[in-house]
Amino acid sequence: MIKIKASKGKLLVAEPAILTDSSFNRSVILLTEHDENGSVGFIFNKPTEYTLGDIFPELDSTLPVYYGGPVSENNLYFVHSVPELIPESIEISNGVYWGGDFEAVLELLKEGVLSKNDIRFFLGYSGWSSKQLDEELSVYSWVVIENNFQNLFNINHNSFWKDEMKKFGGVYKIWANAPSNPSLN
């Protein structure tokens, strides 16, 4: 497998070595920042039991809210693909943007303009201090892959990690098919 360096816009796929880490086991994370000051990302494949309507009842929205990571779990974040609709968005890469004017987002949701194919909401984020992610990469906690997906928001969260493991081949195929809790096998 070719090693790719971590950078903004890349995806981190959790190695089987961190299966015991409840926050990150079987996670796929979109890196929204990665520089000398640290790294920030959002877990793209772990929905919570909440919908956006649970958090904002006035929206009457069934959009799922995802677990973004163990940092600031009481804060809501969003990543989207519609910067032309959401002012002050920050480009990550490949047509994916982070944040922007939340009042505009609320209005677009009330009008029914945004769908799950445009935007994803997260409680919390995944964060690493300076060089921390690089250290985790050196001990094989993560595999870095390109975000070559046509629309990251359409990915099946139930099989995202497993599908990526299978692509790696070899022993990864075995891990992809292992039960989520091997002790129950």
Secondary structure, DSSP 4 states (H G I P E B T S, - for coil): -------TT-EEEE-GGGTT-TTTTT-EEEEEEEETTEEEEEESS-EEEEEHHHH-GGG----EEEE--SEEEEEEEEEES-TTTSTT-EEEETTEEE---HHHHHHHHHTT---TTTEEEEEEEEEEETTHHHHHHHTTSEEEE----S-GGGS-TTTHHHHHHHHH-THHHHHHHS-SSGGG-
